Amino acid sequence: MEIRTAGDPADGHAGLAVEGRLDVRTAADARARLHQAVDSGAGDLVLDLSGLESWDATGLGVIMGTHRRAGRLGRRLVLRDVPPQLQRLLVATRLHRILAVEGMVIEPLGATLSGPLPGVQSVAAPLL
């Protein structure tokens, strides 16, 4: 697993690219890097997941923990270029309604929505 700086700092948002595996073996390092990025910045934290090859429940927990931490600090975690398999997982778990997701998200009935999903910009209640 590798996390590197990504995006254009001129747009006012911090960006990181997560590549490789995000699983139980890499979760501790990923959590530390992502939490450091949340704590040290301002505005949206954009995670480019286009290079994410595989993940497990622990990796998904790292993303959700980062989302909660960002929210507590008045920031927002934005997922960009989410791989189709992770998109399906986010829809199946309904996490696409909580997380800010850019790009295509496949709905359970086969329809696809382009762009940010309605209602994902704000969170009514944090996950515990």
Residue pairs with C-beta under 8 A, 6 or more apart in sequence:
1 18
1 19
1 20
1 21
1 22
1 23
1 26
1 29
1 30
2 18
2 19
2 20
3 16
3 17
3 18
3 19
3 30
3 33
3 34
4 16
4 17
4 19
5 15
5 16
5 17
6 15
6 16
6 17
6 46
6 48
7 13
7 14
7 15
7 46
7 48
8 15
9 15
12 43
13 43
13 44
13 45
13 46
13 78
14 37
14 41
14 42
14 43
14 44
14 45
14 46
15 45
15 46
15 47
15 48
16 33
16 34
16 37
16 45
16 46
16 47
16 48
17 47
17 48
17 49
17 50
17 51
18 30
18 47
18 48
18 49
18 51
18 52
19 51
19 52
19 53
20 26
20 51
20 52
20 53
21 52
21 53
21 54
21 55
21 59
22 30
22 52
22 54
22 55
22 56
22 59
22 62
22 63
23 54
23 55
23 56
23 58
23 59
24 56
24 58
24 59
26 59
27 58
27 59
27 61
27 62
30 59
30 62
31 62
31 65
31 66
34 45
34 47
34 62
34 66
35 65
35 66
35 69
37 45
38 45
38 66
38 69
38 70
38 73
38 75
38 77
39 69
39 73
41 75
42 75
43 75
44 75
44 76
44 77
44 78
44 100
45 66
45 70
45 75
45 76
45 77
45 78
46 78
46 80
47 63
47 66
47 77
47 78
47 79
47 80
48 80
48 81
49 79
49 80
49 81
49 82
49 83
49 86
50 80
50 81
50 83
52 83
52 86
55 86
60 89
60 93
60 95
63 77
63 79
63 99
64 95
64 99
64 127
66 77
67 77
67 98
67 99
68 126
68 127
70 76
70 77
71 77
71 123
71 126
76 100
76 121
77 99
77 100
78 100
78 101
78 102
79 99
79 100
79 101
79 102
80 102
80 103
81 102
81 103
82 90
82 101
82 102
82 103
82 105
84 104
84 106
87 96
87 101
87 104
87 105
87 106
88 106
89 95
90 96
90 99
90 101
90 105
91 105
91 106
91 107
91 108
92 108
96 105
96 117
96 120
97 117
97 119
97 120
98 120
98 123
98 127
99 120
100 116
100 120
100 121
101 116
101 117
101 120
102 115
102 116
103 114
103 115
104 112
104 113
104 114
105 112
105 113
105 117
106 112
107 113
